[in-house]
Structures are given as structure tokens and as C-alpha cells.
Amino acid sequence: MIGTFDALLQAARGGTPGRLAVAAAHDEDVLRAVCQGAKDGLCQPILVGDGEKIRAILNKLGETAEFPLVEEKDPVLCARKAVELVRQGKADFLMKGILGTADLMRAVVDKEQGLRKGSHLSHVMIYEVPGFSRLLYLTDGGMNTYPDLEQKAQILENAAQVCHAMGMEKINAACVCGAEVVNPKIQATVDADALAQDTGRFAPLGLHVEGPVGLDLAISEEACRHKGYKGQAGGQADILLVPTYEVGNGIGKTLTYFAKARSAGIVVGATVPIVLVSRADTAESKLYSIALGCIIARANEGGN
């Protein structure tokens, strides 16, 4: 099982580099991560973007490697051309560069020219928090704003796919809510209870789901003892399923900016993994995300 980001990089270095299509690659942190990923054997980049800016940034970074380049200045067309590289079998996974998430995802979900495969798309952020004993898989603070019950179920299945690629067989998921009591006036608690009861759907994935449960009881065994919480996986959550986009976004940014956690982000549910973190995230976070995309792409290929 891959339990740290250092182990993630090491595992990603251990196989054939994936062909990575980078949409709107004309950004310093994006290119810094991509170049390091190429040096580490994680990826073979194909850059889609403003060629003049890309060459200027590579020169500034002192990079001499020559990567395939698709010239395009318009961010919307960058997204379309990067997606097309995947559809043509010229790339194994996709990365968001310096463009809005909505611009990239519109190209991904296009009914005729996109990368949908029938699954619900969702975002998973992995965090390595200093002083915490395991990686946390947070979903979904990046794409789905107010998911309904069925969408939450598919978000959990997608997160389990990421965990499996990371070598996990037994996975604990917590449906995070404001309290542990089911309140019919609070839909998040009703959904969480329904998900926890749906063992027939999740058990074959090695996934145990609990909820509703507060964040403290999801991650802290000490909090469980103090509050008398008796859930099977109390304090041991791997996956944190949040009820809304705002909750996930807030938890994620708190881990990044206050806890100084390392992070990696990926969109799953498409035909290929999509490396996706905030434009404000560091080159280091983007490198970890490339490694994660590489690991998942290999796992998907092995499952076909």
C-alpha cells in the first residue's frame, strides 16, 4: 500500500512513463512539475498551449528537453485539443494547466468529442498531513456542488477506485456531517445513513461506509472515546465524503494553508484520469498529482 507521498513518487517511477496531455501548459509551476515528472520517468508530456510563452518559461527554468508541442493560445481550444489527443490514443492521461476547471471539464464531458464513459465524474484530493498516521482522501471539493444520494454513491465508488490504485484493499469511508444523528430536516444526514446501509453496493469494493459522522469522529479515535461513539471504523476514516462542494473546499484549503499538508488531486470517472488541482497550488502539488495520475492510468490499463 502506498502510504506517503514519497512512496507515491517512488511507485510512479517504477513503470513505463504515461503520455500526458497538458491543456494550457504555458504556466511556470505547471511546466516545472511537468519537467520534473519527465526527469523522474513519471510522464512523457505533450504540451498544448502558447508556444512562445512555453519556450520562454522553459528557457527561464533552464530546461533543454524538447517536448511535443501543440500550438494554441485560446484556453477553450487548448482543452479541446488536449482531450482530442487522448481520444486519438496519443495520450494516456490529461492535466489541467493554466485554465479554468469549467473550460477543461466542458471539453471532457462533451457528448460527441469528450471522455465520458457513463460514470459520474468526481474529484479526489489526497492529503498527507504532518503528524497524521495515514493519507486522507477528500471528495468532492472540486467538482460536484450539491450531489444527490445516487451521485454521492458514485463519488464513493470513484474514491474507492483511487484507493485501490494506491494498493488499498480495505477502505473506511466517513460521510461527514455536522452531527451523528439522522435528522429528516437535514438531507446530508439522511443521505449518509442511506449510504451506510447500502452494504451490498460497497462491500464488494472492500469499502465500509459510516455516517452520519462528524469530522472529529471520522479521524480521531480519542474524540470517539470522549463522545462514546461506537462506530465500527470510528476515528479510522480513509475517505472523507463531504455533503457539499463548500465543505470539501473549506476542509481542503484548511489542510493546505493551516496544516501545511502535501496534496495531490485527480478527477476520476472519465476514460482516463485527469490531473486537476488549483491554479494556485504549488509545483510540488502538481508533481504529486502527475504521479497519482500515472499510478491510476496504469491500474486502469491493467484492469482492461
ABEGO torsion letter per residue (X at the ends): XBABAAAAAAAAAABBBBBBBBBGABBAAAAAAAAAAAAAGABBBBBBEBAAAAAAAAAAAGBABBBBBBBBABAAAAAAAAAAAAAAGABABBBBBBBBAAAAAAAAABAAABABAGBBBBBBBBBBBBGBABBBBBOBAAABABBBAAAAAAAAAAAAAAAAAAGBABBBBBBBBABABBBAABAAAAAAAAAAABAAAAAAAGBBBBOBBBAAAAABAAAAAAAGBABAABGABABBBBABAAAAAAAAAAAAAAAGBBBBBBBBGBABBBBBBBAABBAAAAAAAAAAAAAAAAAAAAAX
